[in-house]
């Protein structure tokens, strides 16, 4: 569902219109009445049909958007997140994970949440990723990857102020992200021998220590540890040249030291088509690479491109996992 007052419902409705383009069958865990009213408000020709069991979705999908009901208790005012609806948002995530773990769904695709309204309702996780890890009973931290057709990036530190992100950098964290990324590239993306690039933190990769010691003291030891584990690694390499088209051909994913170092090149290359993937989970989870966009919610202006990409990639990764499990 994502945040009901955001653009999640709108892009779900619009995504369904791509079904003739080979879009995988999906169903929404949402409030059917809300989506029906929203489709009418936005003048979208998208019929909504309530289902009781997940297996009904395939038969419904050609003619209507299947919706497994998750009632939103408070009236939705688009652009204004209401903590009264937070429990429904959380329940929607819990149900999606449960259905995927039991095999009733192939993958989880999450619409963006508004963390502030969830926090006001007692939600104690920094975001989707950490909540999903708890629901999956993970011991090791999951890893976030952002992907387009031309670039995959892993932010080693994510939603932290830059000063805190730099202070939080540790060799072991970089190694963990690299190991999880390499495993995911093999299992989910079918890359037999993954190649990772490590983006330097400082200009010119520290210029031999004159522009910073992090490369020598934190990043280079991480690269060495990953190589010892049999993973091909480039870097630490200057970030100002790492994302050039010719250089990108030399690696399968880049480990980036902070949020914007990863997101700026990705969104510059493909602003609308980026997909957020959680690596290290026992199920496939993808998400659009954008937020709730409360400022344009309910106006019909939201683009569904990223959600469509997330749905396609989720189906692709889930199919690859299922095929591997049968071997």
KEMARDO-369430 format. One record per residue (C-alpha): x, y, z. Coordinates in steps of 0.02 Angstrom, whole numbers, padded with zeros to 5 digits, always signed. Layout:
BEGIN
XYZ
...
***
This chain:
BEGIN
+00000+00000+00000
+00128+00127+00053
+00070+00294+00123
-00116+00312+00077
-00102+00501+00064
+00044+00488-00057
+00058+00435-00239
+00063+00246-00207
-00119+00215-00253
-00106+00321-00409
+00049+00236-00477
-00025+00064-00438
-00179+00106-00540
-00073+00175-00681
+00046+00026-00677
-00099-00094-00707
-00129-00008-00874
+00037-00081-00934
-00028-00260-00922
-00033-00281-01111
+00154-00244-01115
+00202-00404-01027
+00187-00335-00851
+00187-00477-00723
+00024-00512-00632
+00016-00416-00469
-00115-00377-00338
-00125-00234-00215
-00140-00250-00027
-00245-00093-00008
-00419-00025+00021
-00527-00064-00132
-00645+00080-00095
-00501+00203-00085
-00427+00145-00250
-00596+00147-00337
-00629+00324-00278
-00454+00378-00328
-00473+00304-00503
-00636+00399-00521
-00559+00560-00456
-00413+00549-00577
-00523+00489-00721
-00420+00331-00741
-00508+00190-00831
-00449+00059-00707
-00580-00061-00635
-00540-00121-00460
-00594-00294-00403
-00582-00362-00226
-00509-00536-00206
-00511-00653-00057
-00365-00766-00102
-00203-00728-00193
-00233-00863-00324
-00383-00763-00388
-00268-00623-00449
-00213-00710-00609
-00392-00732-00669
-00440-00554-00627
-00287-00461-00688
-00332-00449-00872
-00493-00354-00837
-00465-00268-00668
-00336-00226-00536
-00348-00363-00404
-00350-00297-00226
-00332-00398-00067
-00425-00287+00057
-00331-00188+00188
-00453-00059+00251
-00389+00116+00286
-00485+00174+00442
-00470+00364+00428
-00524+00469+00278
-00379+00498+00159
-00334+00678+00119
-00204+00671-00019
-00048+00765+00030
-00080+00747+00217
-00015+00589+00299
-00124+00536+00446
-00048+00431+00587
-00222+00356+00611
-00190+00255+00452
-00016+00199+00502
-00074+00031+00570
-00152-00012+00402
+00010+00033+00313
+00110-00079+00430
-00016-00220+00416
-00004-00211+00227
+00185-00238+00236
+00166-00380+00362
+00038-00467+00253
+00144-00449+00095
+00294-00528+00182
+00190-00668+00256
+00111-00711+00088
+00281-00713+00004
+00363-00820+00137
+00223-00948+00121
+00237-00949-00069
+00066-00872-00100
+00154-00727-00185
+00317-00727-00281
+00389-00562-00218
+00354-00405-00118
+00346-00237-00206
+00322-00094-00083
+00254+00077-00119
+00339+00221-00026
+00298+00251+00157
+00294+00415+00253
+00404+00376+00401
+00355+00526+00505
+00172+00474+00517
+00225+00296+00558
+00342+00358+00695
+00198+00457+00771
+00102+00294+00779
+00243+00204+00869
+00339+00128+00721
+00517+00105+00784
+00613+00059+00627
+00716+00181+00521
+00625+00122+00366
+00561-00021+00259
+00727-00112+00252
+00749-00133+00439
+00567-00183+00464
+00580-00314+00327
+00737-00382+00409
+00644-00404+00573
+00496-00488+00488
+00619-00608+00404
+00709-00642+00570
+00877-00594+00494
+01033-00595+00600
+01142-00500+00476
+01089-00329+00413
+01010-00326+00240
+01088-00217+00106
+01005-00087-00004
+01040-00087-00191
+00975+00041-00315
+00971-00018-00494
+00935+00038-00671
+00975-00055-00830
+01141+00039-00840
+01200+00050-00660
+01185-00037-00491
+01241+00051-00333
+01248+00002-00150
+01255+00143-00021
+01362+00077+00123
+01286+00212+00233
+01114+00275+00187
+00999+00393+00279
+01125+00485+00387
+01186+00664+00388
+01348+00670+00289
+01454+00705+00443
+01381+00551+00530
+01396+00445+00373
+01582+00477+00361
+01605+00441+00546
+01508+00279+00528
+01617+00206+00390
+01700+00043+00442
+01798-00088+00347
+01685-00227+00409
+01528-00137+00348
+01600-00116+00174
+01652-00299+00171
+01478-00353+00228
+01394-00250+00091
+01515-00319-00038
+01486-00500+00013
+01297-00482+00013
+01301-00389-00153
+01410-00521-00235
+01298-00661-00175
+01143-00572-00238
+01222-00535-00407
+01257-00721-00427
+01092-00789-00360
+00967-00659-00416
+01048-00577-00568
+01133-00730-00642
+01307-00654-00644
+01429-00797-00619
+01580-00693-00568
+01523-00524-00501
+01639-00374-00516
+01624-00240-00382
+01689-00062-00383
+01725+00034-00223
+01698+00221-00238
+01826+00324-00143
+01764+00441-00009
+01885+00585-00037
+01930+00680-00196
+02058+00590-00304
+02042+00438-00187
+02131+00534-00050
+02278+00588-00158
+02397+00471-00068
+02335+00528+00102
+02352+00715+00075
+02163+00732+00049
+02109+00605+00180
+02161+00441+00260
+01997+00345+00241
+02050+00262+00079
+02208+00190+00154
+02141+00149+00325
+01961+00092+00290
+01923+00066+00106
+02082-00019+00044
+02077-00151+00183
+01896-00186+00136
+01943-00208-00047
+02084-00327+00005
+01966-00430+00114
+01840-00447-00026
+01976-00501-00147
+02034-00630-00021
+01855-00695-00022
+01869-00722-00210
+01772-00569-00264
+01840-00460-00404
+01856-00281-00344
+01903-00116-00425
+01962+00025-00313
+01946+00119-00204
+01929+00227-00361
+01895+00414-00376
+01707+00439-00377
+01713+00579-00505
+01764+00457-00643
+01687+00295-00580
+01515+00322-00657
+01570+00368-00833
+01493+00254-00964
+01658+00174-01014
+01707+00140-00833
+01536+00067-00790
+01567-00072-00915
+01703-00137-00800
+01596-00179-00649
+01425-00249-00604
+01390-00144-00449
+01472+00000-00357
+01490+00011-00169
+01464+00194-00125
+01512+00272+00041
+01360+00383+00069
+01183+00409+00006
+01206+00545-00124
+01366+00469-00194
+01257+00322-00247
+01095+00410-00290
+01158+00559-00391
+01235+00457-00533
+01092+00332-00533
+00956+00464-00543
+01054+00564-00671
+01064+00412-00784
+00882+00358-00763
+00778+00467-00648
+00612+00378-00676
+00670+00199-00698
+00770+00166-00539
+00723+00020-00427
+00763-00006-00243
+00806-00188-00202
+00837-00260-00029
+00977-00388-00037
+01001-00525+00091
+00817-00564+00124
+00744-00739+00105
+00620-00665-00019
+00628-00540-00161
+00583-00361-00117
+00588-00213-00235
+00519-00037-00226
+00508+00119-00333
+00659+00230-00309
+00562+00382-00249
+00462+00443-00101
+00279+00474-00064
+00276+00639-00160
+00143+00715-00048
+00159+00879-00143
+00083+00805-00301
-00025+00667-00226
-00204+00657-00289
-00172+00768-00440
-00139+00638-00574
+00039+00699-00603
+00135+00551-00532
+00233+00440-00651
+00220+00252-00632
+00383+00214-00724
+00484+00165-00570
+00345+00054-00501
+00328-00034-00669
+00516-00063-00669
+00507-00127-00489
+00368-00249-00535
+00461-00314-00687
+00624-00336-00592
+00538-00420-00445
+00462-00549-00562
+00629-00577-00648
+00724-00602-00486
+00590-00713-00412
+00588-00823-00567
+00777-00841-00560
+00770-00891-00377
+00631-01016-00409
+00728-01095-00554
+00885-01109-00447
+00787-01191-00306
+00728-01328-00425
+00904-01372-00483
***
